[in-house]
């Protein structure tokens, strides 16, 4: 069994053990089993980056076995410079989620933690799959644990939010399945994604395929106007659910554009780039303004996520190396920063049981350590130089300016809006005098919360100060992708 298979199936095995043998009367054992599973699963992914050859765009750590031989479906895995960091990010965030729910989740803790471990393995499968049907199975399977997490451990409107999340993402993906079946027949009976990249296609077919993939991936990102499920899902999800949703699940859609839409339908991608760029700029500007008027902290950060993911799709479709690499860096940095932002909201919610900004005020007076961490993550969310939030946004703006100065200028307004809504929220929640007895009685973060925030703070600063390891790994693969997209595949 190869490294990628272990990275996929090990957390799923730990999750299955928790579901099968975990007991509601012994949550402590479930927590430790989940933590061991998450840490070991992360350690397994480290050789993927230490042994990665950044000088080639070829798929590495590949595994290719027969799965459904009658239809030539393969269990085909591999990672390149575009996907390898997301495998590590997924395993890393899983550790954060297990620690985040350590004392908070007391009801059916073994099922809660088991669902997250299974979800972690499935998401690694999405980033590793090189067979179209295998990708689809992993892509759709991720819906099930997240649906359960929101629907069982979420807030008062959890069932509504879970259904909305499930239906939006499932319906979008059905068109992708039609596209995969078309490509299977067109390629002579193969689900090999790399073979599809070389398949010549007429413009009409490319356009239809592009929109079929767009339906699946735009909902998952989510792009405006199919974004409305995300604020509801975030508001109702437990803290761990919000962290995984923002840090990893939104990235599955953006990753799909790079693995399917652009290389399989390059002519249609170039022809329709204006559409993606327009929708991305709407997300960056309009959704930034929507975030500014939110009264619920989770909703504000959820809209902030949509605006930040708009940068990602914008970077991809300006078709230059700075833009695409910037989009990838933004995906990774957003994983750290948004995960940290949602955890900070969770820390306050666990104590006061309110997400309303108006409930708070003067938190810095009673929780100074926590307020310092929250300030760092707020600054990163604004795109402050020296934090992870700056690098990706800056690269995307530079790449967009290369393509068109005015588009770059419009994209840059996001830095102003981001600073406005994030710092305004921080000012109202943390600064000023203590406004009520609930805030006056707050206890500062405990050692578990301090550990989680410290780990995330190190990640945010490290990536902000020294992004070279991230950009070096993806450089050759991004170059190869752009060369591929620049060549016509018209028959």
Buried (B, 14 or more C-beta within 10 A) or exposed (E): EBBBBBBBBBBBBBBBBBBEEBEEEEBEBBBEBBBEBBBBBBEBBEEBBEEBEBEEBBBBBBBBEEBEEEEBBBBBBBBBBBBBBBBBBBBBBBBBBBBBBBBBBEEBBBBBBBBBBBBBBBBBBBBBBBBBBBBBBBBBBBBBBBBBBBBBBBBEEBEBBBBBBBEBBBEBBEBBBEBBBBBBEBBEEBBBBBBBBEBEBEBEBBBBBBBBBBBBBBBBBBBBEBBEBBBBBBBBBBBBBBBBBBBBBBBBBBBBBBBBBBBBBBBBBBBBBEEBBBBBBBBBBBBBBBBBEBEBBBBBBBBBBBBBBBBBBBBBBBBBBBBBBBBBBBBBBBBBBBBBBBBBBBBBBEBBEBBEBEBBBBBBBBBEEBBEBBBBBBBBBBBBEEBBBBBBBBBBBBBBBBBEEEBBEBBBBBBEBBBBBBBBBBEBBBBBEBBEEBBEEBEBBEEEBBEBBEBBBEBBBBBBEEBEEBBEBBBBBBBBBBEBBEEEBEE
